[in-house]
């Protein structure tokens, strides 16, 4: 989803046809048309950094892959989090201590568990009954919020995770069904649903790790909440994938499971993102730039960090 799409009004949202993967496929096609080589299933093990003799200036000369191949370049743009970039890819001990203090001070706490659901039909909400069985209404095109009718509900969900260290008993749920507008995403009569749920701690204090069973238990909690608003919902679920913060971190490289590459709080925006010394996509290493959501203006499907970083590189 993205805001301020040209075909919509200001501040409105849109679904990319073909799903979110269609966005990256379009980007890849444009890049390859411009002569870019894209390497898939190829992990970077190190951003190679040299210290220039005499001056002590740090500069990059490319990246080393996990098969020990070297890709030489005088310019490297990292779309990984600031933590991954500077703590895992750049060799330790070469970056200034004060810069690393900023990087290590970034808050990656994430309260979000993402659940992707496959449905055999259209949920029927008590507040807006379906006009006909299996026929989506206008409200199915929208983002629907559940368990947030009052601040007390939101606070209770927050308290479960933050004060008690356990998943919310009644999570705040944000749902959308892109297949209502894009029939390429599911077979006829079926739908896909995306659930953005809060609050779930990265580390639980109830002695339960985020095992497969624990993920199933949490998903069932979410489904039962939806069932109260749309009776029969659970019977429509034919499959799902539940991704709590540790799984988001492992699968997508999102430090702390934070989808924004760091909290979007006032102390981590603008001239402090990710460091007060380098809020302009640059780094202490000449030729090494951040182009992802760890840089200004942060997370969201907008491409602004990459666009801005590319312009900085072109100006060098």
C-alpha positions as CSV (number, residue, x, y, z in Angstrom):
1,X,0.0,0.0,0.0
2,X,1.2,3.5,-0.6
3,X,-0.2,7.0,0.1
4,X,-0.7,9.9,-2.2
5,X,-0.9,7.8,-5.4
6,X,-1.5,10.0,-8.5
7,X,-4.7,8.2,-9.4
8,X,-6.2,8.8,-6.0
9,X,-6.7,12.0,-3.9
10,X,-4.2,13.4,-1.5
11,X,-3.7,11.2,1.5
12,X,-5.6,8.3,0.1
13,X,-4.2,4.7,-0.2
14,X,-3.9,2.4,-3.1
15,X,-3.3,-1.3,-3.7
16,X,-0.7,-2.2,-6.4
17,X,-2.1,-4.6,-8.9
18,X,-0.5,-8.0,-8.4
19,X,0.3,-7.4,-4.7
20,X,3.3,-5.7,-3.0
21,X,5.7,-7.9,-4.9
22,X,4.6,-6.1,-8.1
23,X,6.2,-3.0,-6.8
24,X,9.7,-4.5,-6.5
25,X,9.2,-6.4,-9.8
26,X,8.5,-3.0,-11.5
27,X,11.6,-1.5,-9.8
28,X,13.7,-4.5,-10.9
29,X,12.4,-4.2,-14.5
30,X,13.3,-0.5,-14.6
31,X,16.7,-1.1,-13.1
32,X,17.5,-3.9,-15.6
33,X,16.3,-1.7,-18.5
34,X,18.9,0.9,-17.3
35,X,21.7,-1.8,-17.4
36,X,21.7,-2.9,-13.8
37,X,22.7,-6.5,-12.9
38,X,20.6,-8.0,-10.1
39,X,22.0,-10.9,-8.1
40,X,19.4,-13.0,-6.3
41,X,20.0,-15.4,-3.5
42,X,23.4,-13.8,-3.0
43,X,24.2,-12.7,0.6
44,X,26.7,-9.9,1.3
45,X,29.1,-11.0,4.1
46,X,31.1,-7.8,4.4
47,X,31.3,-4.2,3.3
48,X,35.0,-3.8,2.6
49,X,36.5,-0.8,4.3
50,X,40.1,0.5,3.9
51,X,41.9,3.2,5.8
52,X,43.8,5.4,3.4
53,X,47.5,5.7,4.3
54,X,48.6,8.9,6.0
55,X,45.1,10.5,6.2
56,X,43.3,7.8,8.1
57,X,40.3,8.4,6.0
58,X,37.9,5.5,5.7
59,X,36.7,4.5,2.3
60,X,34.9,1.5,0.8
61,X,36.0,-0.5,-2.3
62,X,33.0,-2.7,-2.6
63,X,31.4,-5.8,-0.9
64,X,32.4,-9.4,-0.3
65,X,29.8,-12.0,-0.9
66,X,29.3,-15.1,1.3
67,X,31.0,-17.2,-1.4
68,X,34.1,-15.0,-1.0
69,X,33.5,-13.3,-4.4
70,X,34.4,-9.6,-4.4
71,X,32.2,-7.0,-6.1
72,X,34.4,-3.9,-6.4
73,X,32.9,-0.4,-6.3
74,X,33.8,3.0,-5.1
75,X,30.2,3.4,-3.9
76,X,28.0,1.1,-1.8
77,X,24.4,1.9,-0.9
78,X,23.0,-0.2,2.0
79,X,19.3,-0.8,2.2
80,X,19.8,-2.9,5.4
81,X,19.1,-1.4,8.8
82,X,21.7,0.8,10.3
83,X,22.4,-1.9,12.9
84,X,23.0,-4.6,10.3
85,X,25.1,-2.2,8.1
86,X,27.4,-0.8,10.7
87,X,27.5,-3.7,13.3
88,X,27.4,-6.7,11.0
89,X,28.6,-5.8,7.6
90,X,31.2,-3.1,8.3
91,X,34.2,-4.7,10.1
92,X,34.1,-4.0,13.8
93,X,36.5,-1.5,15.4
94,X,37.0,0.7,12.3
95,X,34.1,3.2,12.9
96,X,34.4,6.1,15.3
97,X,33.1,5.4,18.8
98,X,30.8,8.4,19.0
99,X,29.2,7.4,15.7
100,X,28.7,3.9,16.9
101,X,27.2,5.2,20.1
102,X,24.5,6.8,18.0
103,X,23.9,3.7,15.9
104,X,23.7,1.5,19.0
105,X,21.3,3.9,20.6
106,X,18.6,3.4,18.0
107,X,15.4,2.0,19.4
108,X,14.3,-1.0,17.3
109,X,11.5,-2.1,19.6
110,X,8.6,-3.4,17.6
111,X,5.1,-4.3,18.9
112,X,3.9,-5.7,15.6
113,X,3.0,-9.2,14.5
114,X,2.0,-9.5,10.9
115,X,-0.5,-12.2,9.9
116,X,-1.3,-13.0,6.2
117,X,-4.5,-14.9,5.8
118,X,-6.1,-16.9,2.9
119,X,-9.9,-16.9,3.0
120,X,-12.5,-19.0,1.3
121,X,-15.0,-16.2,1.2
122,X,-15.9,-12.7,2.3
123,X,-16.2,-11.9,6.1
124,X,-19.7,-10.7,7.1
125,X,-19.5,-8.0,9.7
126,X,-22.3,-7.4,12.2
127,X,-21.9,-3.6,11.8
128,X,-22.2,-3.8,8.0
129,X,-23.8,-7.0,6.8
130,X,-23.0,-8.3,3.3
131,X,-25.7,-7.3,0.8
132,X,-25.4,-10.8,-0.7
133,X,-23.5,-13.9,0.3
134,X,-19.9,-13.8,-0.9
135,X,-20.2,-10.2,-2.3
136,X,-17.8,-7.7,-0.9
137,X,-19.1,-4.3,0.1
138,X,-17.4,-0.9,-0.1
139,X,-16.2,-1.4,3.5
140,X,-14.2,-4.4,2.5
141,X,-12.1,-2.2,0.3
142,X,-11.1,-0.1,3.3
143,X,-8.7,-0.5,6.1
144,X,-10.7,-1.9,9.0
145,X,-9.7,-1.5,12.7
146,X,-10.8,-3.7,15.5
147,X,-10.3,-3.6,19.3
148,X,-9.6,0.1,19.3
149,X,-13.0,1.7,19.9
150,X,-11.6,3.4,23.0
151,X,-8.3,4.5,24.3
152,X,-8.8,2.1,27.3
153,X,-8.8,-0.9,24.9
154,X,-5.6,0.3,23.2
155,X,-4.0,1.0,26.5
156,X,-4.9,-2.5,27.8
157,X,-3.4,-4.1,24.8
158,X,-0.3,-2.0,25.2
159,X,0.0,-2.8,28.9
160,X,-0.1,-6.6,28.2
161,X,3.0,-6.4,26.1
162,X,5.0,-3.7,27.8
163,X,4.2,-4.2,31.5
164,X,3.5,-7.9,31.5
165,X,5.7,-9.0,28.6
166,X,3.1,-11.1,27.0
167,X,1.1,-10.8,23.7
168,X,-2.1,-8.7,24.0
169,X,-5.1,-10.6,25.1
170,X,-7.2,-8.4,22.8
171,X,-4.8,-7.1,20.2
172,X,-5.4,-4.0,18.2
173,X,-6.0,-5.3,14.7
174,X,-5.7,-3.4,11.4
175,X,-6.9,-5.4,8.4
176,X,-7.2,-5.0,4.7
177,X,-8.3,-7.2,1.8
178,X,-6.5,-6.2,-1.4
179,X,-8.1,-9.1,-3.3
180,X,-11.4,-7.2,-3.2
181,X,-10.0,-4.9,-5.8
182,X,-7.4,-7.1,-7.4
183,X,-8.7,-10.5,-8.4
184,X,-5.3,-11.7,-9.5
185,X,-4.4,-12.3,-5.8
186,X,-6.8,-15.2,-5.1
187,X,-9.0,-17.8,-6.9
188,X,-12.6,-16.8,-7.7
189,X,-14.6,-16.4,-4.6
190,X,-11.5,-16.5,-2.3
191,X,-9.6,-13.6,-0.8
192,X,-6.4,-12.7,0.9
193,X,-6.3,-10.6,4.1
194,X,-3.4,-8.8,5.7
195,X,-3.5,-8.3,9.5
196,X,-1.3,-5.8,11.2
197,X,-1.6,-6.6,14.9
198,X,-0.4,-5.0,18.2
199,X,1.0,-5.5,20.8
200,X,3.5,-8.4,20.9
201,X,6.8,-8.3,22.7
202,X,10.0,-9.5,20.9
203,X,11.0,-11.3,24.1
204,X,8.2,-12.8,26.2
205,X,8.4,-13.0,29.9
206,X,5.9,-15.8,30.3
207,X,8.6,-18.4,29.7
208,X,7.2,-19.1,26.2
209,X,9.4,-18.6,23.1
210,X,7.8,-17.7,19.8
211,X,7.6,-21.3,18.7
212,X,5.3,-22.5,16.0
213,X,2.7,-23.4,18.6
214,X,3.0,-20.0,20.3
215,X,2.5,-18.4,16.9
216,X,-0.6,-20.5,16.2
217,X,-2.0,-19.7,19.7
218,X,-1.6,-15.9,19.1
219,X,-3.2,-16.2,15.6
220,X,-6.2,-18.0,17.1
221,X,-6.5,-15.1,19.6
222,X,-6.6,-12.7,16.8
223,X,-9.1,-14.8,14.8
224,X,-11.4,-15.1,17.8
225,X,-11.4,-11.3,18.2
226,X,-12.4,-10.9,14.6
227,X,-15.0,-13.6,15.0
228,X,-16.8,-11.4,17.5
229,X,-17.2,-8.7,14.9
230,X,-17.7,-11.0,11.9
231,X,-19.3,-14.3,13.0
232,X,-18.1,-17.2,10.9
233,X,-14.8,-15.6,10.1
234,X,-12.8,-18.5,11.5
235,X,-14.5,-21.0,9.3
236,X,-13.3,-19.0,6.2
237,X,-9.6,-19.3,7.1
238,X,-8.0,-21.9,4.9
239,X,-4.4,-20.9,5.7
240,X,-2.2,-18.2,7.3
241,X,1.3,-17.1,8.1
242,X,2.0,-15.5,11.5
243,X,5.2,-13.4,11.8
244,X,6.0,-12.1,15.3
245,X,9.0,-9.7,15.7
246,X,11.7,-12.3,16.0
247,X,10.5,-14.0,12.8
248,X,10.3,-10.7,11.0
249,X,13.9,-10.1,12.0
250,X,15.1,-13.6,10.9
251,X,13.2,-13.7,7.6
252,X,13.5,-10.1,6.4
253,X,16.6,-8.9,8.3
254,X,14.5,-6.3,10.2
255,X,16.4,-5.6,13.4
256,X,14.1,-6.2,16.3
257,X,11.4,-7.0,13.9
258,X,10.8,-3.3,13.3
259,X,9.3,-2.8,9.9
260,X,10.4,0.9,9.9
261,X,14.1,0.2,10.5
262,X,13.8,1.8,13.9
263,X,11.1,3.6,15.9
264,X,9.5,6.6,14.2
265,X,9.6,8.7,17.4
266,X,10.5,12.3,17.4
267,X,14.0,11.6,18.8
268,X,14.7,9.3,15.8
269,X,13.5,11.5,13.0
270,X,14.9,14.3,10.8
271,X,18.4,15.3,11.7
272,X,18.9,12.4,14.2
273,X,18.1,9.5,11.8
274,X,20.1,7.4,12.2
275,X,22.9,9.6,13.7
276,X,23.2,13.3,14.6
277,X,26.5,13.3,12.8
278,X,25.3,11.7,9.6
279,X,21.6,12.4,9.0
280,X,22.2,12.9,5.3
281,X,22.6,9.3,4.0
282,X,26.4,9.5,4.3
283,X,28.5,7.7,6.8
284,X,32.0,7.9,8.3
285,X,33.1,5.7,5.4
286,X,33.6,7.6,2.2
287,X,31.5,6.0,-0.5
288,X,29.1,4.1,1.9
289,X,25.6,5.4,2.1
290,X,22.3,4.4,3.7
291,X,19.4,4.3,1.3
292,X,16.7,2.4,3.3
293,X,14.3,3.3,6.1
294,X,17.1,3.7,8.7
295,X,17.6,7.1,6.9
296,X,15.4,10.1,6.7
297,X,12.4,10.2,6.4
298,X,12.1,6.7,7.8
299,X,9.7,3.8,7.1
300,X,6.7,3.6,4.8
301,X,6.1,2.5,1.2
302,X,7.3,5.7,-0.5
303,X,10.8,5.2,-1.7
304,X,11.9,8.6,-0.3
305,X,15.1,7.4,1.5
306,X,16.3,5.7,-1.7
307,X,15.4,8.7,-3.9
308,X,17.1,11.1,-1.6
309,X,20.2,8.9,-1.2
310,X,20.6,8.5,-4.9
311,X,20.6,12.3,-5.3
312,X,23.2,12.6,-2.6
313,X,25.4,10.1,-4.4
314,X,24.9,11.9,-7.7
315,X,26.0,15.1,-6.1
316,X,29.3,13.7,-4.8
